[in-house]
Amino acid sequence: MRYVDEYRRAGDAQRFVQAIARLVTRPWTIMEICGGQTHNLIKFGIDRLLPESVTLVHGPGCPVCVTSLELIDRAIAIARRPGVIFTSFGDM
């Protein structure tokens, strides 16, 4: 499938990992923000391919990943009140 298969080529991934290893001249710490990013980094072993000088920190999570259903229900209740203009990011 076009636009998906090109992201699954092992050779390309290995070249990126090698390029990162060449470019890292000091310790790096990278925080993933979204749980989906963390899930895929671990699922596909990217965390194990990176050089030891690159540390991944699992971040706070994006609003979609970390917002409880109770909080969403409260937001909906507020949004239904007359005269309320309720705004949110599109993915919420």
matplotlib code that plots the C-alpha trace (Angstrom):
import matplotlib.pyplot as plt

x = [0.0, 1.4, 2.3, 2.4, 4.8, 7.6, 7.6, 8.1, 11.3, 14.0, 16.9, 15.6, 15.1, 18.6, 20.1, 18.3, 19.6, 23.1, 22.7, 21.5, 24.5, 26.9, 25.2, 25.0, 28.1, 26.8, 24.0, 20.5, 17.3, 14.1, 10.7, 7.8, 4.6, 1.9, 1.4, 1.0, 4.6, 5.8, 3.8, 5.3, 8.9, 8.7, 6.6, 9.0, 12.1, 13.3, 14.2, 16.7, 18.2, 19.2, 22.7, 23.2, 23.8, 20.1, 17.7, 14.0, 11.7, 8.1, 6.2, 3.0, 0.8, -1.3, -4.7, -6.5, -4.4, -4.5, -8.0, -10.3, -13.9, -15.2, -13.4, -14.7, -18.3, -17.8, -16.6, -19.6, -22.0, -20.4, -20.5, -24.3, -25.0, -26.8, -24.5, -21.3, -18.8, -16.6, -13.5, -11.0, -8.4, -9.8, -8.6, -10.4]
y = [0.0, 3.3, 5.7, 2.9, 0.3, 2.9, 3.3, -0.4, -0.9, -2.3, -1.0, 2.6, 2.3, 0.9, 3.8, 6.3, 4.6, 4.7, 8.4, 9.1, 7.3, 9.4, 12.7, 12.1, 13.7, 14.0, 12.5, 13.2, 12.9, 12.8, 12.9, 11.2, 13.2, 10.8, 7.3, 6.2, 7.3, 5.3, 2.3, 2.2, 2.9, -0.1, -2.3, -2.0, -2.1, 1.4, 2.0, -0.9, 0.3, 3.7, 4.4, 4.2, 8.0, 8.5, 8.2, 8.1, 9.5, 8.6, 11.9, 13.0, 11.8, 13.7, 14.9, 12.1, 9.4, 10.7, 12.4, 10.3, 9.5, 11.3, 14.5, 14.3, 13.8, 16.9, 18.9, 17.8, 18.8, 22.2, 22.6, 21.8, 24.8, 27.7, 30.5, 28.5, 28.4, 25.4, 25.0, 22.1, 20.6, 18.7, 15.3, 15.6]
z = [0.0, -1.0, 1.8, 4.3, 2.8, 2.5, 6.3, 6.8, 4.9, 7.2, 5.1, 5.4, 9.1, 9.5, 7.5, 9.7, 12.9, 11.5, 10.6, 14.1, 15.5, 13.4, 14.4, 18.1, 19.5, 23.1, 25.2, 23.9, 25.8, 23.7, 25.3, 23.5, 24.2, 23.0, 24.2, 20.5, 19.9, 22.9, 21.9, 18.4, 19.5, 21.8, 19.5, 16.6, 18.7, 17.8, 21.5, 21.3, 17.9, 19.1, 20.4, 24.1, 24.1, 23.1, 26.1, 25.5, 28.2, 28.2, 28.5, 30.0, 27.1, 24.8, 25.9, 24.0, 25.7, 29.3, 29.7, 31.7, 30.5, 33.6, 32.7, 29.1, 30.5, 32.7, 29.7, 27.6, 30.4, 30.6, 26.8, 26.8, 29.1, 27.5, 26.5, 26.7, 23.9, 24.5, 22.5, 22.2, 19.9, 17.0, 18.2, 21.5]

ax = plt.figure().add_subplot(projection="3d")
ax.plot(x, y, z, "-o")
ax.set_aspect("equal")
plt.show()
